[in-house]
């Protein structure tokens, strides 16, 4: 079930405007812990401490600064920050359309659902845009602003609906060439067995088959302790990497298990 509407606006390109509502498409469910005083089990409160005076500093005496060199800061006032904030609009501005396969997944960030704000009035334009994007195999590269922050994104069609995928900016992506990876030669037999192993393990993408094992174990441990049961801490399991001269044997063993 889709969450509450977090933003309303228009998809705009050329002379076309489609009114839409924005919803989160991803829900993060993580067990949250509170920091407590070990002695009396009371929750702790965070304070801003002056590293020189070793005393708490109240909010009215705090300011923001950018470090230009070690120990030297440029102080920025709230009014100055406000002046640099992007202008708030109700527009998802589509600048161009690109083929879907041209968007490297490394640029994908957070996904949102878009629905027509008023289906009776804007439903036809919404559906026409969905169909056009699907038939042409393209996505709209766009920008928008929410809560004084600008975003880059890709407007995409999936099924009968529009999705908005926030994209990372180019300067946020670390190029793979920076890793300095070297070519490693493989024998024909190693390549063949590796290919056979992948073929044996190939299956349709069904994410519902998997669950967050870490979250599950955390929940079980918390429930155990809440019942007053003792939790036994076992030694962590450590795996050794496969040596290069044992790769072929490891591949053959894995292939037998997958058969």
MARMAR-824193 format. One record per atom (N, C-alpha, C, O, CB): x, y, z. Coordinates in steps of 0.2 Angstrom, whole numbers, plus 5000, padded with zeros to 4 digits. Glycine has a CB too. Example, Ala and Ser with C-alpha at 12.3 -4.5 7.8 and 13.67 -1.06 7.14 Angstrom:
BEGIN
506649725039 506249785039 506649845039 507149835042 505749785045 506449895035 506849955036 506450005039 506750065040 507049975029 
REM end
This chain:
BEGIN
500449945000 500050005000 500450065000 500950075004 499550005006 500350114995 500750174995 500650215001 500150225004 500550214989 501150255003 501150295009 500850365007 500550375002 501850305011 500850405012 500550475011 500850515006 501450505004 500550515018 500450555003 500750604998 501250645001 501150685006 500150644994 501850654998 502350695001 502550754997 502850804999 503050655002 502150764991 502250824987 501750824981 501650764979 503050824984 501550874979 501150884974 501450934969 501750984971 500450904976 501350924962 501650964957 501450944950 500950914949 502350974958 501850974945 501650954938 502350934935 502850954936 501451024935 502250884930 502750864926 502650904920 502150914917 502650784923 503250944918 503150994913 503750984908 504350974909 503251064916 503550974901 503950974896 503651014890 503050994888 504250904894 504051054887 503751094881 503051134883 503151164888 503551044875 502551114880 501851144882 501451104886 500851114886 501551174876 501751044888 501350994892 501450994899 501951004902 501550924889 500850994903 500850994910 500450934913 499850934911 500651064914 500650894917 500250844920 500350844928 500850834930 500550764917 499750854931 499750864938 499850794941 499450744940 499050894941 500350794946 500450724949 500550734957 500650784959 501050694946 500450674960 500650674967 501250624968 501250574965 500050644972 501650644973 502250604974 502250554980 502050584985 502950644974 502450494980 502450444986 503150414986 503450404981 501850394985 503350394992 503950354993 503750284990 503250254991 504150355000 504250254986 504150194984 504550144988 504450084987 504450184977 504950164992 505450124997 505250135004 505250195006 506150124995 505150085008 505050095015 505650055019 505649995018 504350065017 506050095022 506650055026 506350035033 506150085037 507250105026 506449975034 506249955041 506849925045 507049865043 505649895040 507049965049 507649945053 507549945060 507149995063 508249985051 507749905064 507749905072 508149965074 508749965073 507949835075 507850005078 508150065081 508350055088 507850035092 507750125080 508950065090 509150065097 509250135100 509350185096 509750025098 509050135106 509150205110 509850195114 509950145117 508550215114 510150255115 510750255119 510550275126 510250325128 511250305116 510750225131 510550235138 511150235143 511750225141 510150175140 511050265148 511550265154 511550195156 511050175159 511350325159 512150165156 512250095158 512050085165 511750035167 512950075157 512150135170 512050125177 511250125178 511050075182 512350175181 510850175176 510150175178 509650165172 509050175173 510050245181 509950145166 509550135161 509050185158 508550175156 509150065162 509250245159 508850305157 509150335150 509750335149 508850365162 508750355146 508950375139 509450435140 509350485144 508350395135 509950435136 510450495136 510250545131 509850535126 511150475134 510450615132 510250665128 510850695125 511350705128 509850725132 510850705118 511450735115 511550805116 511050845116 511450715107 512150825118 512350895119 512950915114 513350875113 512450915126 512950985112 513451015108 513951035114 513851085117 513251065103 514551005114 515051025119 515651065115 515851045110 515350965122 515851125118 516351165116 517051125117 517151115123 516351235119 517451115112 518051075113 518551115117 519051085120 518351045107 518451175117 518951225121 518751235128 519151225133 519051295117 518151255129 517851265136 517651205140 517551205146 517351315136 517551145136 517251085138 516551095142 516451055147 517751055144 516151135139 515551155142 514951145136 515151165130 515551225145 514351125138 513851125133 513651195131 513751245134 513151095136 513551205124 513351265121 512651265119 512451225115 513851285115 512251315122 511551325120 511451335112 511851365109 511151375124 510851325110 510751335102 510851405100 511051415095 510051305101 510651455104 510651525102 511351545102 511551595099 510251565107 511851505104 512551525104 512951485099 513551485098 512951515111 512551445095 512851405090 512851435083 512351475082 512551335090 513351425079 513351455072 513651395067 513951355069 513651525071 513551405061 513851365056 514451395052 514451455051 513251345050 514951345052 515551375048 515851315044 515751255045 516051395054 516151345038 516551295034 517251305035 517551355034 516351315026 517651245036 518351245037 518751255030 518651215026 518551185040 519051315030 519451325023 520151305024 520451285019 519451405022 520351305030 521051265032 521051245039 520551275043 521651315030 521451215041 521451185048 521351235053 521851285054 522051145049 520851235057 520651285062 520451355060 520351395064 521351295066 520351355053 520051425051 519451415047 519351375043 520651455046 518951455049 518251435047 517951505044 518151555046 517751415052 517551495039 517151545036 516451535039 516051485038 517051545028 516151585043 515551585046 514951605042 515051655038 515551635053 514451565041 513951575037 513251585041 513051545045 513851515032 512951645040 512351655043 511751625040 511751605034 512251735044 511151615044 510551585042 510251615036 510051585031 510051575047 510351685036 510051725030 510451715024 510151715019 510051805032 511051705025 511551695019 511351625016 511351615010 512251705021 511251575020 511051505018 510451515014 510351475009 511051465024 509951545017 509251555014 509351585007 508951565003 508851595018 509751635006 509851665000 510151614994 509951624988 510351725000 510551564996 510751514991 510351454990 510451414985 511451494994 509751454994 509351394993 508951404987 508751454985 508851394999 508851344983 508451344977 507751374978 507451354983 508451274974 507551404973 506851424973 506351374973 506351324969 506651474967 505851374977 505351324978 504851324972 504551374971 504951324985 504751274969 504251264963 503851204964 503951164968 504651264957 503351204960 502951144960 502951104953 502451084950 502151164961 503651104951 503751084944 504251024943 504851034946 503851144939 504150974940 504650924938 504750944931 504450924926 504350844939 505350974930 505551004923 505850944919 506450934921 505951064924 505550924914 505950874910 506350904905 506050944901 505350824906 506950894904 507450934900 507550894894 507650924888 508150944904 507650824894 507750784888 507550714889 507450694895 508450794886 507450674884 507350604885 507950564882 508250574877 506650584881 508050514886 508650464884 508450394884 507950374888 509250474889 508750354880 508550284880 508750254887 509250264891 508950244875 508250214890 508350184896 508950144898 509250154903 507750134898 509250104893 509850074893 510450114894 510950094896 509950024888 510350184892 510950224893 511050244900 511650274902 510850284889 510550234905 510650264912 511050204916 510750154917 509950274915 511650214918 512050174921 511650164928 511550214932 512750194922 511550104931 511250094937 511650124943 511350144948 511150024939 512250144942 512650174948 512350244949 512550264955 513350174946 512050274944 511750344946 511050334949 510850394952 511650374939 510750284950 510050274953 510150284960 510550254963 509750204951 509750324963 509750334970 509050314974 509050254976 509850414972 508550354974 507950344978 507350344973 507350384969 507850384984 506950294974 506350294969 505750314973 505550304978 506250214967 505350354968 504650374970 504150354965 504250344960 504650454971 503550344968 502950334963 502550404962 502550444966 502450284967 502350404956 501950464954 501250444952 501150394948 502250504948 500750474954 500050464952 499750524950 499950574952 499650424957 499250524945 498850584943 498550614949 498250584953 498350574938 498650684950 498350714956 497550714955 497250704960 498550794956 497250724949 496550714948 496450674942 496450704937 496250784948 496350604943 496250564937 495750584932 495850574926 496150494940 495250614935 494650634930 494850684925 494650694920 494050654934 495350734928 495550784924 496250774920 496350784914 495650854928 496650744924 497350734921 497550664920 498050644918 497850754926 497050614920 497150544919 497350534912 497850484911 496550504921 497050564907 497150554900 497950574898 498250534895 496650584896 498150634901 498850654899 499350604903 499850594900 498850724902 499150584909 499650544913 499650474909 500250454908 499350524920 499150444907 499150384903 499550384897 499850344895 498450354902 499450444893 499750454887 500450454888 500850434884 499450514883 500750494893 501450494894 501750424896 502250414894 501550544900 501350384900 501550324902 501650274896 502250244895 501050284907 501150284891 501250244885 501750264880 502150224878 500550244881 501850324880 502350354875 503050334878 503550314874 502350434875 503250344884 503850324887 504050244886 504550234884 503850334894 503550204887 503550134886 503750114879 504150074877 502950094889 503350144874 503350124867 504050144864 504350114860 502850154863 504250204867 504950234864 505550204868 506050214866 504850304864 505450174874 505950144878 506450204880 507050194880 506350104874 506150254882 506550314885 506350334892 505750314894 506450374880 506750374895 506550404902 506750484901 507150504898 506950374907 506350524905 506450594905 506950614910 506750604916 505750624906 507450644908 507950674913 507650744915 507550784911 508650684910 507550744922 507250804925 507550834931 507950794934 506450784926 507250884933 507550914939 506850944943 506350964940 508050974938 506950944950 506350974954 506650994961 507250974963 505850914955 506251024965 506451054971 505951034976 505351044976 506551124971 506251004982 505750984988 506151004994 506750994995 505650914988 505851044998 506151065005 506851095004 507251075007 506151005009 506851145000 507451184998 508051144996 508651164998 507651225005 507951094993 508451054990 508251034983 507751004981 508550984994 508751034978 508651024971 508850954970 509350924973 509051074967 508450914965 508650844963 508650844956 508350874952 508050804966 509050794954 509050764947 508750704947 508850664951 509850764944 508350684942 508050624941 507850594935 507950634930 507350634945 507550534934 507350504928 506650484929 506450444933 507850444926 506250514924 505550494924 505450434920 505650434914 505050554921 505150384923 505150314919 504450284920 504050304925 505650274922 504250244915 503650214915 503750134917 504150104914 503250224908 503350114921 503350044923 502650014924 502250044928 503750024929 502449964920 501749944920 501250004918 501350024912 501549924927 500750024922 500350074920 500450134924 500050184924 499550044922 501050144927 501150204931 501850234929 502250204926 501150184938 501950294932 502550334931 502950324938 502650324943 502450404930 503550324937 504050324943 504550374942 504750394936 504350254944 504750404948 505250454947 505850434951 505850414957 505050524950 506450424948 507050394951 507550454952 507850474947 507350334947 507650464958 508150524959 508850494957 509050434958 508150534967 509250534954 509850514951 510450554955 510350604957 509950534944 511050524956 511650554958 511950594953 511850584947 512150504961 512250654955 512550694950 513250664948 513450624952 512650764953 513450684942 514050644940 514650654944 515050604945 514250674933 514750714948 515350714952 515250684959 515750684963 515450794954 514650644960 514650604966 514850534965 514850494969 513850604968 514850514958 515050444957 515850434956 516150474952 514650424950 516050384959 516750374959 516950334953 516650274952 517050334966 517350354948 517450314942 517850244944 518250244948 517950354937 517650194940 517850124942 518650124940 519050084943 517550074938 518850174935 519550174933 520050184939 520650174939 519650224928 519750224944 520150244950 520350184954 520850184958 519750284955 520050124953 520250064957 520950034954 521249994958 519650014956 521050044948 521750014945 521649944945 522149904946 522250034950 521149914942 521049844941 521449814936 521549854931 520349824940 521749764937 522249734931 521949674928 521549634931 522949714934 522049654922 521849604918 522149534921 522749534923 521949604911 521749484922 521949424925 521749364920 521149364918 521649404932 522249334918 522149274913 521749214916 521949194921 522749254909 521249194912 520949134914 520949074909 520949094903 520149144916 521049014911 521048964906 520348954903 519848974906 521348894909 520348914897 519648904894 519248854898 518648864899 519848864887 519548814902 519148764906 518848804912 518348794914 519648714909 519248854915 518948894920 518348934918 517848944922 519548944923 518448964912 517949004909 517248964908 516748984909 518149034903 517448904905 516848854904 516448834910 515848834910 517148794900 516848814915 516548794921 516148854925 515648844928 517048764926 516448904925 516148964927 515548984924 515048994927 516649024927 515548974917 514848994914 514348934915 513748954916 515048984906 514548874916 514048824917 513748834924 513148824925 514448754917 514248854929 513948864936 513448924936 512948914939 514548884941 513548974932 513149034932 512449004929 511949024931 513449094928 512548964924 511948944920 511448904925 510848904925 512148904914 511848854929 511448814934 511048854939 510548844941 511948764937 511348914941 511048954946 510649014943 510349054947 511648984950 510549014937 510149064934 509349054935 509148994934 510249074926 509049104938 508349094939 507949164938 508249214938 508249074947 507249164938 506949224938 507049274944 507149244949 506149214937 507049334943 507149384949 506449384953 505949404951 507249454947 506549354959 505949344964 506249374971 506349334975 505649274964 506249434972 506549464978 506149434984 506449434990 506449534978 505549414984 505149394989 505449334992 505249314998 504349384988 505849294989 506149234991 506649244996 506849205000 506449194985 506849314997 507449325002 507149375007 506649415006 507949364998 507449365013 507249415018 507949435022 508449405021 506849375024 507849495026 508449525029 508649475035 508249485040 508249595031 509149435034 509249395039 509549425046 509449405051 509849345037 509949485045 510149515050 509649545054 509649545061 510649575048 509049575051 508549605055 508149545059 507949555064 508049645050 508049495055 507749435058 508049415065 507749395070 507649375053 508749405064 509149385070 509149435076 509049415082 509849365068 509149495074 509049555079 508449545083 508449555089 509149615076 507849535079 507249535082 507149475087 506849475092 506649535076 507449415084 507449355088 507849365095 507549345100 507649295084 508349395094 508849405100 508449455105 508449445111 509449435098 508149505103 507749555107 507249525110 507149535116 507549615103 506849485107 506249445110 506449395115 506149385120 505849405104 507049365114 507349315119 507549355125 507349335131 507949285116 507849405125 508149445130 507449475134 507549485140 508549505128 506949495130 506349525134 506049475138 505649485143 505849555128 506049405136 505749355140 506249325145 506049285149 505649295135 506849365146 507249345151 507749285150 508049265154 506849325158 507749265144 508149205142 508949235140 509049295139 507949175135 509349195142 510049205141 510249195133 510049155130 510549165145 510649245131 510849245124 511649225124 512049255127 510849315120 511749165120 512449135120 512749175114 512549165108 512449065119 513349205115 513749235110 514249185107 514649165110 514049305112 514149175101 514649125097 515149155094 515049215092 514249075093 515749125093 516249155089 516149165082 515749125079 516949115089 516349225079 516149235072 516449195067 517049165068 516349305070 516049175062 516349125057 516749165052 516549215049 515749095053 517349145050 517849185046 517949135040 518149075040 518449205049 517849165034 517949125027 518649145025 518849205025 517349145022 518949095022 519649105019 519549115011 519149075008 520149055020 519849165008 519749175001 520049114997 520549084999 520049244999 519749104992 520049044987 520649064984 520749124981 519549024982 521249024985 521849044982 521749034974 521348994972 522449004984 522149074970 522149074963 522249004960 521948984955 522549124960 522748964963 522948894961 522348844962 522448794960 523548874963 521948864967 521348814969 520648834966 520148804967 521248814976 520648894961 520048914958 519748864954 519048854955 520248974954 520048824950 519748774946 519448724950 518848704949 520248744941 519748694955 519448644960 518848674963 518348634964 519948624965 518848734965 518248764969 517648774964 517148764966 518448834972 517848794958 517248794953 516948734952 516348724951 517548834947 517348684951 517148614950 516648584955 516148554954 517648564948 516948604962 516548584968 515848614968 515348584970 516948594974 515848684966 515248724966 514748694961 514148694962 515448794966 515048674955 514648654950 514248584952 513748574950 515048644943 514648544955 514348484958 513748494963 513248454962 514848434961 513848544967 513348554972 512748584969 512148574971 513648604977 512848624964 512248654960 511948614955 511348624954 512548714956 512248554954 511948504949 511248474952 510948434949 512448454947 
REM end
